[in-house]
Amino acid sequence: MDAATLAYVFELLAFAVGATLLQGSLLWLSWRGASRLIPAARPGLRYRLAALHFALLAALPVLAIASLHLWFATMGGEISREKPALELPPPTVNAAYLGLLASVAVAWWFGAGAHALKLCGEVARLAATPLQAAPAALLAAVDRLQAGSGMRGRVEPRIAAVAGPQVVGYRRAILMVPADFMGRLPAAQRDAVLLHELAHARRQDFAWNLLQRLGLALVWFHPAAWALYRGLAFEREAACDAMAVAQGAAPKTLAQGLLRLAETRDMGTVAMASSGGAALSRRLHRLLSPEPAPSLLGRVAIAGAVLGVLGAALALAAPGLNAARMQDRYIASGFGPTVVVNARDPAGSFALRIRQGRVVQASIERQSVPSERILQRGDSVVLLGSNRRPAVSLRVFPNGRIRWNARG
């Protein structure tokens, strides 16, 4: 890959990182405001809203790269420059600048790869966890609770060395519970906790969480992404708490069961549940003391603020002040199109077709110039006339612009 193409790729990646940092912060502010519009009594809606914001933030790097590159690509296979005089300085590839851009790109992908490998390691450890048959009492409890919830499909309980009950699997839901789970909690608390886990299975939270963790790997460098992911995890757990309560679990009983499990948790066991990172104290407070809904005036004010923040994020999605320079880098790169230059001076007209700073075709007064009469060394080009004498002398730049002394 030549230096011009590398410069374009690295600057595109650096632009994506910068755009993500700015727009991602606005998305986080939008979520903070929007979450105040929805009552705590509707955690499912709050989760969906958080998931939408997180998905947009995680997709920002890809969207920034794709939108800017496609915007340049819409120029088509050819660009016509009716005024070919050099209006902008030719794109130069400074070694120090290129090194800085390369460092940003490498750091981004190195961090994304490290987080993806960490996730793969967690999944591998989870898959390697030995599973044992569940006791009859646990099987009976899960069957009873599934039948009462009207849940489609079947969750298979298994005994495993896990920190607490958790549903795993994206094809077949498996409820992994510690060996002492049945004796650790009273029956009512145990049923409430199992209803919570069955809600995870019903919502397919394990698969969604894996996808969200992969998205987090793309934006690992953004503090707002981690904050939004923690909020997403909390709303996920709160939504399952609400579903458990709707299926008959008493809020106080569920809170007591969750607290008891946290107190007796074995930190040395596997703990990759979809609930990772959720704040238990906030969950208990929401279960026992639901927050009041905001007033109508407060909702209107917050909605206006959210719309303003989203509008700012959309406005910043347009190419920045460096769009002209990036366009020139695109033209000079291996992705760039053929540039058609139609020039005229007192001696008449001539036309060029230029790709990556090389003249591939030329004509003088609409008469084609054979390739053997197009002499180019570096950026200096001489077009020979039919008499084999220089007819046009000019300089060609990688961005498709030319400079020549007008002929008399």
ZALUM-264933 format. One line per 4 residues: number of its first residue (from 1); their letters; for each residue y, z, x of C-alpha. Coordinates in steps of 0.05 Angstrom, whole numbers, plus 32768, in hexadecimal, padded with zeros to 4 digits. Layout:
! ZALUM-264933
NUM = A = Y:Z:X; ...
This chain:
! ZALUM-264933
1 = MDAA = 8000:8000:8000; 8043:7FEB:801D; 807E:801A:8028; 80A6:7FFF:7FED
5 = TLAY = 806C:800B:7FBD; 8060:8050:7FD9; 80A9:8061:7FD1; 80A7:804A:7F89
9 = VFEL = 8068:8071:7F78; 807F:80B1:7F9A; 80C4:80AE:7F7B; 80A5:80A2:7F37
13 = LAFA = 807A:80E0:7F40; 80B5:8109:7F58; 80DD:80F1:7F1C; 80A5:8108:7EEE
17 = VGAT = 80A4:814D:7F0E; 80EF:8155:7F06; 80EF:813B:7EBF; 80B6:816A:7EAD
21 = LLQG = 80D9:81A6:7ECA; 8117:8198:7EA1; 80F8:8181:7E60; 80C0:81B4:7E63
25 = SLLW = 80F3:81EC:7E66; 8114:81D0:7E27; 80D0:81CC:7E05; 80C4:8215:7E15
29 = LSWR = 8108:8228:7DF8; 80F6:81FE:7DBB; 80B5:8225:7DB2; 80D8:8267:7DBA
33 = GASR = 8108:8254:7D83; 80D6:8233:7D55; 80A5:826E:7D59; 80DB:8299:7D39
37 = LIPA = 80DD:826B:7CFD; 8094:8278:7CEA; 807F:82BD:7CD2; 804B:82E2:7CFA
41 = ARPG = 8020:82E2:7CBC; 8012:8298:7CC8; 7FF3:8297:7D0E; 7FCD:8257:7D02
45 = LRYR = 800E:8230:7CF8; 802D:8254:7D33; 7FF1:823F:7D5E; 7FF7:81F6:7D49
49 = LAAL = 8041:81F6:7D59; 8034:8216:7D9E; 7FFB:81E4:7DAB; 802A:81AA:7D9A
53 = HFAL = 8060:81C3:7DCA; 802C:81D0:7E00; 800D:818B:7DF8; 8051:816A:7DFE
57 = LAAL = 8061:8192:7E3D; 801E:8183:7E5D; 8026:8139:7E4E; 806D:8135:7E6A
61 = PVLA = 8059:811F:7EB1; 802D:80E7:7E95; 8061:80D3:7E61; 8099:80D2:7E95
65 = IASL = 8071:80A6:7EC5; 8057:8077:7E8F; 8098:806F:7E6A; 80C2:8061:7EA8
69 = HLWF = 808E:8032:7EC6; 8084:800D:7E84; 80CE:8008:7E7B; 80D2:7FE2:7EBC
73 = ATMG = 8094:7FBA:7EAB; 80B4:7FA1:7E6B; 80E0:7F76:7E98; 80A4:7F47:7E96
77 = GEIS = 8088:7F1A:7ECC; 80CC:7EFF:7EE1; 8114:7F16:7EE6; 814E:7EE6:7EE5
81 = REKP = 818B:7EF8:7F0E; 81C5:7ECB:7EF9; 81F3:7EF2:7F28; 81C7:7EFB:7F65
85 = ALEL = 81FD:7F17:7F93; 81EA:7F5A:7FB0; 8206:7F8D:7F7F; 81DF:7FC9:7F97
89 = PPPT = 81C9:7FDD:7FDD; 8183:7FC5:7FEB; 814D:7FFA:7FE2; 813D:8019:8025
93 = VNAA = 8101:8045:8033; 811A:8080:805B; 80DF:80A2:807E; 80F9:80E8:8072
97 = YLGL = 8107:80DA:8028; 80C4:80B9:801F; 80A3:80F6:8040; 80C7:8125:8010
101 = LASV = 80B1:80FC:7FD4; 806A:80FA:7FEF; 806A:8145:7FF8; 807E:8150:7FAF
105 = AVAW = 8048:8120:7F97; 8011:813D:7FC3; 8023:8185:7FB0; 8021:8173:7F66
109 = WFGA = 7FDD:8152:7F6A; 7FC1:8186:7F9A; 7FD5:81BD:7F69; 7FB9:8197:7F2D
113 = GAHA = 7F78:818B:7F52; 7F72:81D4:7F67; 7F7C:81EC:7F1F; 7F4B:81B9:7F05
117 = LKLC = 7F17:81CF:7F38; 7F23:8218:7F25; 7F16:8206:7EDC; 7ED7:81E0:7EEF
121 = GEVA = 7EBF:821D:7F16; 7ECA:824A:7EDA; 7EA4:821A:7EAD; 7E6C:8215:7EE0
125 = RLAA = 7E65:8260:7EE5; 7E65:8265:7E9A; 7E2F:822F:7E94; 7E05:8253:7EC9
129 = TPLQ = 7E09:8296:7EA4; 7DC2:82AA:7E8F; 7DB9:82AF:7E44; 7D86:82DC:7E21
133 = AAPA = 7D6E:82DD:7DDA; 7D99:8306:7DAB; 7D7A:8343:7D88; 7D67:833D:7D3F
137 = ALLA = 7DA1:836A:7D29; 7DD4:833C:7D4A; 7DB4:82FD:7D2E; 7DB5:831C:7CE8
141 = AVDR = 7DFE:8332:7CEE; 7E15:82ED:7D06; 7DED:82C9:7CCF; 7E0A:82F7:7C9A
145 = LQAG = 7E52:82EE:7CB2; 7E4B:82A3:7CB9; 7E2F:829D:7C73; 7E68:82C7:7C58
149 = SGMR = 7E9D:829D:7C7B; 7E83:825A:7C62; 7E84:8241:7CAA; 7E64:81FD:7CB8
153 = GRVE = 7E33:81F8:7CF1; 7E10:8231:7D12; 7E26:8260:7D4A; 7DEC:8276:7D76
157 = PRIA = 7DF2:82BE:7D90; 7DD9:82CB:7DD6; 7DDA:8308:7E04; 7DFE:82FB:7E46
161 = AVAG = 7E22:831F:7E7E; 7E67:8315:7E5F; 7EA3:8343:7E5A; 7EA5:833F:7E0E
165 = PQVV = 7E8F:8314:7DD4; 7EA6:82CC:7DDD; 7E95:8288:7DBE; 7E89:8250:7DF0
169 = GYRR = 7E71:8208:7DED; 7E93:81C8:7DD6; 7E54:81A8:7DB7; 7E2B:81E4:7DA3
173 = AILM = 7E4E:8227:7D96; 7E2E:8262:7DB9; 7E44:82A9:7DAC; 7E3B:82CF:7DEE
177 = VPAD = 7E3B:831B:7DE6; 7E2E:8354:7E17; 7DEA:8374:7E16; 7E06:83B6:7DFB
181 = FMGR = 7E34:8397:7DC6; 7E0C:83AE:7D89; 7E0F:83F6:7DA0; 7E56:83F5:7DBB
185 = LPAA = 7E7B:83F1:7D78; 7E72:840D:7D32; 7E56:83DA:7D00; 7E99:83CC:7CDE
189 = QRDA = 7EBE:83C0:7D20; 7E84:8396:7D39; 7E87:8369:7CFC; 7ED2:8362:7D02
193 = VLLH = 7ECC:834C:7D4B; 7E94:831B:7D3A; 7EBF:82FD:7D02; 7EF6:82F3:7D36
197 = ELAH = 7EC6:82CF:7D64; 7EAA:82A4:7D2C; 7EF1:828F:7D1E; 7EF5:8275:7D65
201 = ARRQ = 7EB7:824C:7D58; 7ED2:8232:7D16; 7F13:821C:7D38; 7EEE:81FE:7D75
205 = DFAW = 7F1C:8226:7DA1; 7EF0:8221:7DDF; 7EF5:81D5:7DE2; 7F40:81D6:7DD3
209 = NLLQ = 7F4C:820B:7E08; 7F28:81E1:7E3C; 7F55:81A6:7E2B; 7F92:81D2:7E2E
213 = RLGL = 7F7D:81EE:7E72; 7F77:81A7:7E8C; 7FBD:8199:7E72; 7FD5:81D8:7E95
217 = ALVW = 7FB9:81BD:7ED6; 7FE9:8181:7ED1; 8027:81AE:7EC9; 8010:81E9:7EF4
221 = FHPA = 8053:81E9:7F18; 807B:81F9:7ED9; 8086:8242:7EC6; 8095:822D:7E7F
225 = AWAL = 804F:820E:7E7A; 802E:8250:7E8C; 805B:8276:7E5C; 804C:8245:7E24
229 = YRGL = 8001:8248:7E33; 8002:8294:7E2F; 8026:828E:7DEC; 7FF3:825B:7DD5
233 = AFER = 7FB9:828A:7DE9; 7FD9:82C3:7DC3; 7FE3:829A:7D84; 7F9B:8282:7D89
237 = EAAC = 7F81:82C9:7D89; 7FB1:82DE:7D52; 7F98:82A3:7D27; 7F50:82BA:7D30
241 = DAMA = 7F64:8302:7D20; 7F84:82E9:7CDF; 7F46:82C0:7CCE; 7F1A:82FE:7CDA
245 = VAQG = 7F46:8327:7CAC; 7F44:82F0:7C77; 7EF8:82F4:7C7A; 7EF8:833E:7C6A
249 = AAPK = 7F05:8363:7CAB; 7F37:839C:7CA4; 7F72:8394:7CD4; 7F6B:83DC:7CED
253 = TLAQ = 7F1F:83D4:7CF7; 7F28:8393:7D1E; 7F5F:83B3:7D49; 7F32:83EE:7D58
257 = GLLR = 7EF8:83C0:7D6B; 7F23:8396:7D99; 7F40:83D4:7DBA; 7EFB:83F3:7DC4
261 = LAET = 7EE1:83B3:7DE4; 7F1C:83B0:7E13; 7F11:83F9:7E28; 7EC7:83EE:7E38
265 = RDMG = 7ECE:83A9:7E57; 7EA7:839C:7E98; 7ED7:8377:7EC6; 7E9E:835D:7EF1
269 = TVAM = 7E81:8331:7EBA; 7E91:82EA:7EA6; 7ED0:82E6:7E7C; 7EE4:829E:7E6D
273 = ASSG = 7EF2:82A3:7E23; 7F25:8279:7DFE; 7F4D:82BA:7DF7; 7F5E:82BF:7E40
277 = GAAL = 7FA2:82DD:7E4E; 7FB3:82F2:7E07; 7FD9:8334:7E03; 7FAD:8366:7DDF
281 = SRRL = 7FE5:8397:7DD1; 800E:8362:7DAD; 7FD2:834D:7D85; 7FC5:8394:7D6E
285 = HRLL = 800D:839E:7D5C; 800D:835E:7D33; 7FCC:8373:7D10; 7FE5:83B8:7CFE
289 = SPEP = 8030:83AB:7CF5; 803F:8364:7CDF; 8084:834B:7CF2; 80B4:833C:7CB9
293 = APSL = 80C6:82F3:7CAD; 810C:82DE:7CC5; 8143:82D6:7C92; 8155:8292:7C75
297 = LGRV = 8197:8291:7C9C; 8172:82A3:7CDB; 8140:826B:7CD0; 8177:8238:7CC5
301 = AIAG = 819B:824E:7D05; 815A:824C:7D2E; 8146:8209:7D11; 8189:81EC:7D25
305 = AVLG = 8181:8207:7D6C; 813A:81EB:7D71; 8151:81A6:7D5A; 8189:81A8:7D8D
309 = VLGA = 8159:81B9:7DC6; 8128:8183:7DB1; 8161:8151:7DAD; 8176:8163:7DF3
313 = ALAL = 812E:815A:7E0C; 812A:8115:7DEB; 816E:8101:7E08; 8156:8114:7E4E
317 = AAPG = 8118:80E8:7E45; 8143:80AB:7E53; 8142:8092:7E9B; 8173:80B9:7EC6
321 = LNAA = 81AC:80A4:7EF3; 817B:8089:7F26; 815E:8056:7EF6; 8181:801C:7F19
325 = RMQD = 8165:8031:7F5D; 8120:803C:7F3F; 8123:7FF7:7F20; 8132:7FD9:7F64
329 = RYIA = 80F8:8001:7F82; 80CB:7FE7:7F4B; 80DE:7F9F:7F5A; 80D3:7FA9:7FA4
333 = SGFG = 808F:7FCA:7F99; 804B:7FA9:7F91; 8051:7FB5:7F45; 8092:7F8E:7F41
337 = PTVV = 809D:7F4A:7F1F; 80B3:7F08:7F3B; 80FF:7F03:7F3E; 811E:7EC1:7F2B
341 = VNAR = 8162:7EB6:7F4B; 818F:7E7E:7F33; 81CB:7E77:7F62; 8206:7E48:7F66
345 = DPAG = 823F:7E3D:7F97; 826F:7E03:7FA4; 8238:7DDA:7FC5; 820C:7DDD:7F88
349 = SFAL = 81D3:7E07:7F6C; 8191:7E21:7F87; 815B:7E4D:7F6B; 8129:7E7E:7F88
353 = RIRQ = 80EA:7EA2:7F72; 80E4:7EE3:7F99; 80AC:7F16:7F9A; 80AF:7F56:7FC5
357 = GRVV = 80E6:7F37:7FEF; 80C1:7EF6:7FFC; 80D9:7EB3:7FE3; 809C:7E93:7FC2
361 = QASI = 80BF:7E56:7FA4; 8103:7E35:7FAB; 812A:7DF9:7F92; 816D:7DD9:7FA4
365 = ERQS = 8191:7DB3:7F6D; 8151:7DB9:7F44; 812A:7D96:7F7A; 80EE:7DBF:7F90
369 = VPSE = 80ED:7DD4:7FD9; 80A6:7DD0:7FF6; 808B:7E10:8013; 808B:7DF5:805A
373 = RILQ = 80D7:7DED:8054; 80E1:7E36:803F; 80EA:7E5B:8081; 80EB:7EA7:807C
377 = RGDS = 80ED:7EDB:80B3; 80F6:7F21:809A; 812E:7F1F:8067; 814D:7EDF:8084
381 = VVLL = 813C:7E9F:805D; 814E:7E57:806C; 8142:7E1F:803B; 813C:7DDB:805D
385 = GSNR = 8155:7D9D:803A; 8130:7D5B:8036; 814E:7D49:807A; 812D:7D88:8098
389 = RPAV = 8170:7DA7:80A5; 8186:7DEC:808A; 81A1:7DE4:8044; 81A7:7E2D:8030
393 = SLRV = 81A6:7E6C:805B; 81A1:7EAF:803A; 8186:7EF6:803D; 8153:7F0F:800B
397 = FPNG = 814A:7F59:7FFA; 810B:7F7A:7FDD; 812F:7F88:7F9C; 8136:7F3D:7F90
401 = RIRW = 8180:7F39:7FA0; 819B:7F08:7FD2; 81D8:7F00:7FFE; 81F2:7EBE:801A
405 = NARG = 8232:7E9E:8031; 824A:7E6E:7FFC; 8244:7E25:8012; 8282:7DFA:800F
